[in-house]
Amino acid sequence: MKRTLPLKGIHCASCVSNVEKILNSTSGINEFHVNLVLKSLTIGFETEEAINEAKLKLKDSGYELITEVNRNTKNYYIQEISEWKNRLIITSLFGIPLFFISMGEMVGLSYPISVINSNIIQLILTTIIIIIGFDFFKIGLKKIIQLNPDMNSLIALGTGSAYGFSLLSIFNQFMDLDFNGFNHIYFESAGIILLFITAGRYLEAQAKGKASQALRSLLNHAPQNALIKRDNEWIDIPIIDIEIDDLIRIKPGEKIPVDGIVVEGVSHVDESVITGESLPVKKEEGQHLISPGINTSGTLIMRAEKVGADTVFSQIIRMVEEAQSSKAPVQSLVDKIASIFVPIVLIIAIGSFAYWIYLGESVEFALNIFISVLIIACPCSLGLATPTALVVGLGIGAKKGIHFRNAKAIQNLSKVNTLVFDKTGTITSGKIAVTDIKTNQNKELFISYLKSIEFLSEHLLAKSIVNSFPESKLLKIHDFEIEEGYGVYGNLNSRPIITGSMRFMDKKNIKISDKNKELDLKLQSQGKTVIHLAYDRLWMGLIAVADIIRDESDFLIYKLKKMKIDLFILSGDNPYTTKFVADQVGIPNYKSEMLPAEKNKEIRDLKSKGKIVAMAGDGINDAPSLVEADVGITLSTGTEIASESSDIVLMKPDLLGILTAFTLSRYTMRKIKLNLFWAFSYNILAIPIAMGLLYSYNGFLLSPMIAGGAMALSSVSVVVNSVSLKLVKLNSSRE
């Protein structure tokens, strides 16, 4: 079993690392992916007991896994943003006066209050701010006790030290204790740091909400109710109560509630949510409807075929959630650093404190260093660098009908330098038309036999032939078998029936006259595919079909060549037809009459030469090659999410989706690399400055308040940079 659930309490890369340690130690958990941006956990488990055990362990460590209810993503983000907004407003009411009271003299302001009264007011204001932000201390100190410190631990130690030092300084002043070095107060540092961090968390929550907007937008399209026929009456019910074979009435303007087939009516349906296709599609009796398409004109009556989690829409939501929760390979380095980041920062802070005391500086000076190091270190920016960009990129893809199965697919596609196409149904449209028929038997009998054997095949050519002869009679075929790359065979009336290429006929020792062989070659030279039929070991006839090259194929090839991508066609079709199609679209490298195993080997050979290979195919006959390739790309039929063999599914029957996927993957990885560069650079530069590196040269000493502001802005900048991916123009049209 696998579920995606809300996980509260994760704020930085260290949190993610801690959660992963907990889940690794929990029996019955098969797999898991923690998403810092979505604050979610995708978890595979064997039993409910296993997930309950994980929930308890996470709770003991300060995290809350919500298992009781289904997650409403929209409400979850609204709630999180609202919580941080309210906390920011309250903190500001006390933090801003604290700032002006403590820093008034520096900005030329004076107040009619004594130093003692000023200190007491600052104590009160800071105490209130700490109470408001008590979660930082509760969680942070708990993590220290558990020897798993995180971002909250750094905040708690930094602000707690400033607050504790200031308390001692006030006692020193009031009680005349004459503690050496305890003459200054840092209440403003503790209070303003918490204010900056709260402001950063609020801005971060807003930006992350925008980053995940695409998924929420998809969820918003889900219909809630439907009009179904029960006991000869039309009643309105929730869609969760719809059952297979229920009759459903969809009026103009209403959404398709589940997947099914039209049994009555004619209309046009907007399927843009699923396919990205902007123009409504005509629907009439016998055609499929997909939830949550919008009926734009006439009333339709449909029969439910897929409901609940089995609908295409539910599968897409699940795919997007799991993809956004998965990790890109580039994240592995971040995870390793994150697991030791906070302990190293603690060691650096303590070491810096001791170093400056050793050099003879005051406790007050060393404490300033200690607090600044703890506060300025930012594991949050490291933790958010990869997932925020992935969530945005995957969301953009989903809105355009391009679905990446996981984060690895988007990273691998960005590195692809070789793209292999299947021909039929990929470069060509799959809209196959019968052009020629020759038989030495009765034509109707020939068509009936051919249709009967092809009816059992899943190949696109077979389906097209079957659909070309709707009136022809279907006969019962027994012992049906497929010989990959050649054809199919079985028994009809206890006699063998065989259909496939001329090579297949030769392999099965079916004799074909020289005249018919010449006809075969002539038809192939015209770009047609020829299929022979034999019955009772005698040649019965042939049929020629022609597939239309997709209108967008030439433009796609042109753009891919500009992107320096090597292009190949690997086809099971005859040499003449394959060459004809390759020449038409401008692909120089092609091979024909290839069996699935031979395609597989060709892709392995390309990889062995150092190529990063993507394969675009139909997801059925090309499944082994799609798996072998570094990235498998399939064009979905619209009524099915393509097979598990593919890494990327294009819901819109348009090859330009491949171009969009390439462009999106490259821009997404650029954002990730820029985020990681910023996150690493920030910490590498900021921590030494906070340690007092510049003090020995020019007397510059970083204020803890500035450290707090820098840390907050570091996280926000990473998220904002990721969200800016939405501004990128994807070259997926004929500009």
Secondary structure, DSSP 4 states (H G I P E B T S, - for coil): -EEEEEEET--SHHHHHHHHHHHHTSTTEEEEEEETTTTEEEEEESSHHHHHHHHHHHHHTT-EE--SS---HHHHHHHHHHHHHHHHHHHHHHHHHHHHHHHGGGGT---SS-HHHHHHHHHHHHHHHHHHTHHHHHHHHHHHHTT---HHHHHHHHHHHHHHHHHHHHHHHHHT---TT-----HHHHHHHHHHHHHHHHHHHHHHHHHTHHHHHHHHT---EEEEEETTEEEEEEGGG--TT-EEEE-TTPBP-SEEEEEE--EEEE-HHHH---S-EEE-TT-EE-TT-EE-SS-EEEEEEE-GGGSHHHHHHHHHHHHHHS--TTHHHHHHHHHHHHHHHHHHHHHHHHHHHHTT--HHHHHHHHHHHHHH--HHHHHHHHHHHHHHHHHHHHHTTEEESSHHHHHHHHH--EEEE-IIIIIEEEEEEEEEEEESS-HHHHHHHHHHHHTT--SHHHHHHHHH-TTSPP---EEEEEETTTEEEEEETTEEEEEE-HHHHHHTT----HHHHHHHHHHHHTT-EEEEEEETTEEEEEEEEEEEEPTTHHHHHHHHHHTT-EEEEE-SS-HHHHHHHHHHHT--EEE-S--HHHHHHHHHHHHHTT--EEEEE-SSTTHHHHHHSSEEEEE--SSSPPPTT-SEEE-SS-THHHHHHHHHHHHHHHHHHHHHHHHHHHHHHHHHHHTTTTHHHH-----HHHHHHHHHHHHHHHHHHHHGGGGPPP--S--
